[in-house]
Amino acid sequence: MRARAIWGALLVTLSTATGVRAEAPSYYVALGDSLAIGIQPAANGSYMPTNDGYVDDLYTLFRSQFSKLRVVKFGCSGETTSSMISGQQSPCSYPKGSQLSEAVAFLHSHRVALVTLDIGGDNLLACFFAVPIDPNCAVNAGLTAANDLAIILGALHAASPETLIVGMNYYDPFLAAYVFGPDGQALATLSLPLVRGFNQALETVYQALQVPVANVADTFLINSPQGVTPLNVGLALAWTWMGAPPPRGPDVHPNALGYAAIAGAFAKVIAVQ
């Protein structure tokens, strides 16, 4: 019953708080990194956009009540906050030059009910490629992401002040490494405070600009006072591809269950706006 109440409130919010009528055509715009396009690893390890992402889960819900609602995915696998703004070093190309410019142009020219945003994860992910991992890299990544996020949100708000924008923080996929022996345990123990600190940097900006945040970190239980626990390790294994054998894994992306959990985190926030 509680889940039904959340979904019901979500639909009411979409139709009233954002000024959308069931009979009027409108758009749900998904922005961000690979999560925004539902990336999952294929059997050969290559990355494939899917229709099993959190955006698809939310859209399925909205479309059941608003038949003329359309979804537009502008996300880009590998996108950082900086490349989203400038288009430089972006893995994707956009007619307007960058993902942000493309989104702003779309907001100017279309009736947009909702924007979801997941960005910054690839800023931090690069820090885990170094051996040994340098905690200062994560701090700098958080500073850069926070500064860029303020620019991104400012541009989106300016383009469409009445559109509801909802951001998200991140889960910690490296907790899954805890089951892979002493080296994995060391990685999991180190990754947790780095991801938490990075999330705090993002959340500070979202809060300052009054943008609600889907608490994906809490959904994956990474904010537990006990730190690394069997529960958050188990969720990292159950909801991502980290436990999959090569070549599909280990991979940081969510599986269908993980994306559904992220969608639930967004739904809870949208329901109370």
C-alpha positions in Angstrom: 0.0 0.0 0.0 2.8 2.4 0.8 4.4 1.9 -2.6 1.0 2.6 -4.3 0.7 5.8 -2.3 4.1 6.9 -3.5 3.3 6.3 -7.1 -0.1 8.0 -6.8 1.5 11.1 -5.3 4.1 11.1 -8.0 1.4 11.3 -10.7 -0.4 14.1 -8.9 2.8 16.0 -8.6 3.6 15.6 -12.3 0.2 17.0 -13.3 -0.1 19.8 -10.8 3.2 21.1 -9.4 4.7 21.3 -12.9 1.6 22.6 -14.6 1.1 19.6 -16.9 -2.4 18.6 -18.1 -3.1 15.0 -19.1 -4.3 16.1 -22.5 -1.4 18.5 -23.3 1.8 17.1 -25.0 4.8 17.5 -22.8 8.3 16.0 -22.3 10.4 14.2 -19.7 14.0 15.1 -20.4 16.8 12.8 -19.0 20.2 14.3 -18.7 23.5 13.0 -17.5 26.0 10.1 -17.8 25.6 6.5 -18.7 22.9 6.0 -16.1 20.6 8.4 -18.0 20.6 6.0 -21.0 20.4 2.8 -19.0 23.8 1.5 -20.0 24.5 -2.2 -19.1 27.3 -4.5 -20.2 26.5 -7.0 -23.0 27.6 -10.6 -22.8 30.9 -9.6 -24.6 31.5 -6.7 -22.2 30.6 -3.9 -24.6 28.3 -1.2 -23.3 24.8 -1.1 -24.6 22.1 1.5 -24.0 18.9 -0.3 -22.8 15.3 0.3 -22.1 15.8 -1.0 -18.6 17.2 2.1 -17.0 15.7 4.2 -14.3 14.5 6.8 -16.9 12.6 4.0 -18.6 11.0 2.9 -15.3 9.9 6.4 -14.5 8.6 7.0 -18.0 6.6 3.8 -18.0 4.9 5.1 -14.9 4.2 8.6 -16.2 3.1 7.4 -19.6 0.4 5.1 -18.0 -1.4 8.3 -16.9 -0.2 10.9 -19.5 -0.6 9.3 -22.9 0.9 12.2 -24.7 4.0 12.4 -22.5 7.3 11.8 -24.4 10.7 11.0 -23.1 14.0 12.4 -24.5 17.3 11.0 -23.4 20.3 13.3 -23.9 22.6 11.3 -21.6 26.1 10.3 -22.7 28.1 7.4 -21.4 31.4 8.7 -20.0 30.2 12.3 -19.7 31.7 14.4 -17.0 30.4 17.6 -15.6 32.9 19.6 -17.6 32.3 17.8 -20.9 28.6 18.2 -20.4 29.1 22.0 -20.3 31.6 22.5 -23.1 31.3 19.5 -25.3 35.1 19.2 -25.2 36.4 15.7 -24.6 32.8 14.5 -24.6 32.4 10.9 -25.8 29.2 12.1 -27.6 28.5 14.7 -30.2 25.5 17.1 -30.2 24.2 19.4 -32.9 24.3 22.3 -30.4 27.9 21.5 -29.3 27.3 20.0 -25.9 24.7 18.1 -23.9 23.9 21.2 -21.8 23.5 23.4 -24.9 21.3 20.7 -26.5 19.2 20.5 -23.3 18.8 24.3 -23.0 17.7 24.6 -26.6 15.2 21.9 -26.1 13.8 23.5 -22.9 13.4 26.8 -24.8 11.4 25.2 -27.6 9.3 22.5 -25.9 7.0 22.0 -23.0 9.0 20.1 -20.4 7.4 18.7 -17.3 10.4 17.0 -15.7 14.2 16.9 -16.0 16.2 14.3 -14.2 19.9 14.7 -13.9 22.7 12.3 -12.9 26.1 13.8 -13.5 29.5 13.7 -11.8 30.0 10.0 -11.4 32.6 9.8 -14.2 34.5 12.7 -12.6 35.0 10.4 -9.5 35.3 7.1 -11.4 38.6 8.3 -13.0 40.2 8.4 -9.6 39.7 4.6 -9.1 41.8 3.9 -12.2 45.0 5.0 -10.5 47.1 2.6 -8.5 47.3 3.3 -5.6 44.2 5.4 -5.4 44.9 9.0 -4.4 42.2 10.4 -2.0 43.2 13.9 -3.1 42.0 13.0 -6.6 38.5 12.4 -5.2 38.5 15.7 -3.3 39.5 17.6 -6.5 36.9 15.7 -8.5 34.3 16.8 -6.0 35.3 20.4 -6.2 35.3 20.4 -10.0 31.9 18.6 -10.1 30.4 21.0 -7.6 31.5 24.1 -9.6 30.3 22.7 -12.9 27.0 21.5 -11.4 26.2 25.0 -10.3 26.7 26.1 -13.9 24.6 23.3 -15.3 21.7 23.9 -12.9 21.8 27.6 -13.4 21.5 27.2 -17.2 18.6 24.7 -16.9 16.7 26.9 -14.5 17.2 30.0 -16.7 16.0 28.1 -19.7 12.8 26.9 -18.0 12.2 28.3 -14.5 9.0 26.3 -14.0 10.3 22.9 -14.9 10.9 20.5 -12.1 14.5 19.4 -12.0 15.6 16.4 -9.8 19.2 15.4 -9.3 20.7 12.4 -7.6 23.7 11.3 -5.6 25.6 8.1 -6.2 25.9 4.5 -5.0 29.3 2.9 -4.3 29.7 -0.1 -6.7 33.2 -0.9 -5.3 31.6 -2.1 -2.0 31.0 -5.3 -4.0 34.7 -5.9 -4.1 34.7 -6.7 -0.4 33.9 -10.4 -1.2 37.0 -10.7 -3.4 39.6 -11.2 -0.8 41.9 -8.8 1.1 42.6 -6.5 -1.8 38.9 -6.2 -2.5 38.2 -5.5 1.2 40.8 -2.7 1.1 39.2 -1.2 -2.0 35.7 -1.3 -0.5 36.9 0.3 2.8 38.7 3.1 0.9 36.0 3.7 -1.7 33.2 4.3 0.8 34.4 7.6 2.4 35.5 8.8 -1.1 32.0 8.3 -2.5 30.4 9.8 0.5 32.5 12.9 0.4 31.9 13.3 -3.4 28.1 13.0 -2.8 28.3 15.7 -0.1 29.9 18.0 -2.6 27.1 17.4 -5.1 24.4 17.7 -2.4 25.7 21.0 -1.2 25.1 22.5 -4.7 21.7 20.9 -5.2 20.6 22.2 -1.8 21.9 25.7 -2.4 20.0 25.9 -5.7 16.9 24.3 -4.2 17.0 21.2 -6.5 15.6 18.1 -4.9 17.9 15.1 -4.8 17.1 11.4 -5.2 18.9 9.7 -2.4 20.4 6.8 -4.3 23.1 6.6 -1.7 20.6 5.8 1.0 18.8 3.4 -1.2 22.0 1.4 -1.6 22.6 1.8 2.2 26.1 3.4 1.7 25.4 6.0 4.4 25.2 3.3 7.2 26.9 4.5 10.4 28.6 1.1 10.5 30.4 1.8 7.2 31.0 -1.3 5.1 28.3 -3.9 6.1 27.0 -7.2 4.7 23.8 -5.3 3.7 25.4 -2.6 1.5 27.9 -5.1 0.1 25.1 -7.4 -0.7 23.1 -4.6 -2.5 26.2 -3.6 -4.5 26.4 -7.2 -5.7 22.7 -7.7 -6.3 22.0 -4.4 -8.0 25.1 -3.9 -10.2 27.2 -6.0 -12.5 30.2 -6.0 -10.1 29.8 -9.7 -9.3 29.4 -10.8 -12.9 32.2 -12.9 -14.4 34.4 -11.5 -17.2 33.9 -10.2 -19.8 30.6 -8.8 -18.7 31.9 -7.9 -15.2 33.0 -6.7 -12.9 31.2 -3.6 -14.0 30.0 -0.6 -12.0 26.7 -0.1 -13.9 23.4 -1.1 -12.3 21.4 -4.1 -13.6 17.7 -3.9 -14.1 17.0 -4.3 -10.4 19.5 -1.6 -9.6 18.0 0.8 -12.1 14.5 0.1 -10.6 15.9 1.0 -7.2 17.2 4.3 -8.5 13.9 5.0 -10.1 12.2 4.4 -6.7 14.6 6.9 -5.1 13.6 9.5 -7.8 9.9 8.7 -7.3 10.0 9.3 -3.6 11.4 12.7 -4.1 9.1 13.8 -6.9 6.1 12.6 -4.9 6.7 15.3 -2.3 7.4 18.3 -4.5 
